[in-house]
Amino acid sequence: PLRCPVSIDHPSAYFMLSNMPSGVLSGSLVIGIALGCVVTHLLPCAYLASRRKRQVRVGDAIPPITLFGATPDETCCLADLCKGKVVVIVGVPGAFTPTCSKTHLPGFVQDLSKLRAKGVQHVLCVSVNDPFVMAAWGKELGGEIKYLADMHGALAAELGVVLDARAKLGSKRCKRFALVGKDG
């Protein structure tokens, strides 16, 4: 069952509603809160639930999923980006999370020259985050890794690596993974 993690009973909604001047709370506000909840939480959860798939295996093609660069207007097709190249795709549950920021990604940043010596042309980091967060995280970590946002979790669903992190991160995310793609 799909549930909105931020309901009218949620403390932040209670604070917002209880601190409004009397007479301001109208039907349009309630509709706006409900619509915001549907757009930000229910639709991505419904999409991920509808896209359940077996976990990616050796020999599978890189899926033609649209990912986002530094802004929502900057998009790329993952299959096209990987075609004819050797790439390492690193999936993480979230940008700026402690393990991802301190342990997981810094190793790839530090060992980039070793990966390049083995023929890797691109290292891509993907997370179910928005493009602005991924761009800021990339600036903080540095290196020549391309940080891409899987805004709706489409890649995580297609690869079968969806992580139900609603309890700690607020939404479904991507399991931690690394894969090597050769010629898409």
Secondary structure as UniProt FT lines:
FT   TURN            8..9
FT   HELIX           11..18
FT   TURN            22..23
FT   HELIX           27..37
FT   HELIX           38..42
FT   HELIX           43..50
FT   TURN            58..59
FT   STRAND          66..68
FT   TURN            72..73
FT   STRAND          75..77
FT   HELIX           78..82
FT   TURN            83..84
FT   STRAND          86..92
FT   TURN            95..96
FT   HELIX           98..99
FT   HELIX           100..104
FT   HELIX           105..110
FT   HELIX           112..117
FT   TURN            118..119
FT   STRAND          122..127
FT   HELIX           131..141
FT   STRAND          146..149
FT   TURN            151..152
FT   HELIX           154..159
FT   STRAND          162..164
FT   HELIX           166..169
FT   STRAND          172..174
FT   STRAND          177..182
//
